[in-house]
């Protein structure tokens, strides 16, 4: 018990406060977004939030080495769920990506992001590539990335798939894989892009095309982007006020509870609101960097920390870019804010890992 | 090993720094785009967000009410209940109509109407799905309205005529505007004919609009603001609803016209053309089969015979000839001519309507008994150009200028006209025809009524439907000449020899003065004359003469002038005169003026 209180006291409360604050913004926005439906979505969100926070603290109390030890097992459990969801799961928003565990709908692709990070980090922590012969070992982590990527594409969920791929590249980059590798990948991408284009689903092609000219078909596929830009733009500097967004409350803005919640924030709280939330996200990233980039920490912790922060940042930034019309609409939620349990719980789990690595480090320091 | 680790650490730190810079750059791009959207283009997106949610519903103005002379409503407005839907999503509209047709029936015309409205580039964001809802239909819709969240009831004031048949020609009807400037107001109705057309700018009013907040699905959320429509001006007319309806009833089944006019004000008390059509039907939108029936009717119900029907004035024209004789050529009215039923001009035989002849006649008795031979004799000393001039003073051959569209001016021939139109000189024989109101001369019933008003009042009376104060200049004709003609007209009705004696008013308090006439529709051939002229009843309908009577009453203090034309009925004295008597009797008894 004493140990527990010690651990609890030594948690990184700055990071926790920031995460709580963003979560609070999420509650406020979901309340506004679901006003017409009553309070149920807000309660549901809060309950998932509580679950997420509980998981975050539980993970934070555990030793980070435990995760390194079981990283591959966790990876294969995640991969199993992912395959199960892809072939036997149920369809939501056009993709077969959900499974039901004890009455709770879970999206294994969200779990996959975290276990993938753990597995690759473990690989690079234990296998330092130094000789040419050892370079061939890189096949293994590539497989760790490509396998879930292809499965997720099959669902089909392009957004999550691309995040997994980018995450893979980011980890490869920070662990020090030779720059030539990235150049090679880029060339392969260029050569194979026509083939890749043909493997895309019709609606995915449509989305990509729409992204380049949303006004071509304003009532069809371009509708989401246009309405979202209108919502954000019409908010102006101060916004229309909480619960007063017309685009969102009159349903011109689609998916306002989930993927387009940032547009609603922009409409109701204006430039002040959007800048503040971006500021909060950047602060979380900075704090995450400071925690993870401690030179005294072990390599696994550092790689996991940076990767989780990058995952968090990528999701947030791609979501914002998507609703502002900077990237195609690919269905990425805004972490901690969007409605959706799997993403929320897994984001908290990620922060739990960072907190755990921080705590483990502090405990190690006091021991010696 | 340590070195290696340090180098790894350096690589890691370098690469995370690059990664961090990448994130910073990404953040910078995001913030720039937000600045672009929210600061630089705030007003543009603000407007777009308003056009998204704010829908316009046009409030069509209520047309001005048209009153008769005693304040009865001739044309008013009723509330039309309409089901409307936001114009945005065509599939949704189709779906709703399909669902709605389970409860309310849609005719083929209504479906075509919806299709048409969908294509129109109207200012109104709503289109009408169904209009003219009956109470029953309205109840059904209200009951099931929870099934139709996108449909809304709209109340529009639309034209309604208390008596759609009696006033059709005088008042006219309303219909959709085909003018370009009105193309954005698809439900706007304008006056298409008659009084409604003439005074449309006063009656129409100005449209207003409602700004309505709508949900993306098409549901109406709330009213944001409204600019009320401005009703049109109410207008008073001289028309007597009572007399108009009476005249219409009397004309039922006949083809013809009755015009009753106030001889002092020029006010049109009654203007009926028969057969008629229902202006309510026209104003709601007439069905095609009904329209075809009307335009193919040989009795021409759509033609306003009172102002656009052209007839030979017949013997009523003799009044003008008599005035010319007295006024211009200093003719002695006591001069007598003998009528033996016909006379010759060169070798052409001219007939009096009375084949046995009238015997010795003076000017007054020639008017009273309508002797044609007397006027043939007068014709010898009459210049056709002079006759045309004085005719114009009495509005024969000249538009009266009534405030109704499509009035015809008729025709009063003169030498210039003859040479221009017929390429021939004027012949004396044509003057013979002209003096008895036959031949080239054509006039409308309104012109004849105006002529009578001018004789009775001695002033240049101008007819008007709209009640307004007018002053009229005196006619440049000596009173004694006018009195002579008036007295002769009195005799026509009140002397036992007069052609309209049988139509003398029974009430001794008032006397009517008038003149009968028969307007020939065909030329009677020589051959026919020899074998005996056919009686009207023996002729096919469309060759029978028109029966005419024109007069005024009371004689001492003239108030009302009347002109009656009954098409293809026969002589004036037998049909039009008794008809006029009934109308005048009614009007005087009810004190209508």
Interface residues (C-beta under 8 A of the other chain):
Chain A: X128 X130 X170 X173 X174 X175 X176 X227 X229 X230 X231 X232 X233 X234 X235 X236 X237 X246 X247 X250 X251 X252 X266 X267 X270 X271 X274 X275 X278 X282 X285 X289 X293 X295 X299 X302 X306 X310 X313 X317 X320 X321 X324 X325 X326
Chain B: X4 X8 X9 X11 X12 X13 X15 X16 X18 X19 X20 X23 X26 X27 X29 X30 X31 X33 X34 X35 X37 X38 X39 X41 X42 X44 X45 X46 X48 X49 X50 X52 X53 X213 X214 X215 X216 X217 X221
